[in-house]
């Protein structure tokens, strides 16, 4: 199975899956060490937050994507592409993949970015707290 892990530095898991421009791609199977097979570096207009329109995308070759956080829009985009989205508090890509196969991945309690953007813009309106 091919797994993409969102990263900003090709070492640690990025915090916002929809805005991440770099992904480590691993070939991984239960009981075997994950092996890095590729790296994806997206152009600004290819970030997953903006690519929900169904056009072909470099991420389409994976079955699972792991990020530090994601919003409802990101999750919906991934599911439409047939990709399982996972968020985690883990920062190490290899440990996160192993945890996924072990069923022990620590997922974030709530998306850090829980609202969806309908027009591709990144505008926020929050209630005073």
N, C-alpha and C positions, 0 to 999 in steps of 0.2 A: 504494500500500500504506500502511495506517495502522500507525504504529509508536509505542508508548508507551515513554517513558523515565522510569524511577523517579528521583525527586528529593525532597529534603527542603526545598529552598529555591527551586524552579523555576528554578535556574541550573546546578547541578552534579549529576552522577549520584550517587544514593544508594548506600550500601554494602550494604544488606540488602534485596533485592527483595521478600521475603515480608513484611517489616514496614513497607515504604514506604507512606505515605498519600497522596503527591502524585505525579502523573504528568503530564508534558508529552506531548501527542499530536501527532504530525507526519504529514503526508501526504508521502510520499517515493517517488521512482522513481530508478532508476539514471541517472546523468548529469544530474540536475536537483537544484537546491538544495532541501533539506528545508524545508517550510513548516509552522510551528506552526498547528494548526487547533483545538485545544481543550486544556483543562486538566482533570484529574480530581483531586478531593480526596475521599478515602474517609473514611467514619466509622471509628471504632476497630474495630467488629465486621465491617468489610468488607475489612480488610487481606488480601492474597492468601494469607498464611500460614494464615489461618483459613477461607478460602472454597474448599475443595476439594469441597464437597458437590454441585456441579452447578447450584446456583440461579443465576439470571441475575445478571450482574455488569457494572458499567460498563466493565471492561477487555475484555469480550467483543467489542467492535467493532474490535479491533486484530488484526493478524496476527503481530506481533513485539513482544516486550517486552525492553528492555535495562536491566540493573541492574549495580551494582558487584560483587555477590556473591549467591549463592543456594544453598540447600540442596536435597537430593534431593526433599523434599516440595514445594517451590516449583516445581521443574522438572516434577514429575509433575502438579501442579495445572494448570500452563500447557498441557502437552501434552494433557491431558484436555479442555481448552477449545479445542484446535486452534490454540494460540498458540505460536510458536517462542520459547523463552527463551534469552537471550544474557547472559552476564556479561562484564564488561570491566574492565580497569584504567584505561581512559580516563575522564576526569571531565567532559569537554565533550560535551553531547548531540549537537550537530551533527557534531562530529568522529567520534563513535561511529557515527552513522548512515552517514556517508560511508565509514567504514572497513568497515562491514558490507557495503555494496554493492561496495566494492573488493576484498572478500575478505581484508582485512588487519587486521581487528579483533584487538586483543591481548586474548585472553580470559584470565581468571584461571587459574592453574595448577591450583588446587584450590578447591572451594567453601570459603568462610570459615566456613560453617555446615553441615558435611557430614552431620548426622544428621537424621532425620525425627521429627516429633511426631505421634503417633497420636490424641491426645485433644484437641488444640487448646491444651494447656497448654505452657508454655515452661520445662520442667525440664531440668536438665543433670546428667549423671553421666559424668565423665571419669576415665580411669585416671590415677593420679599419674604425672607425667612427670619 
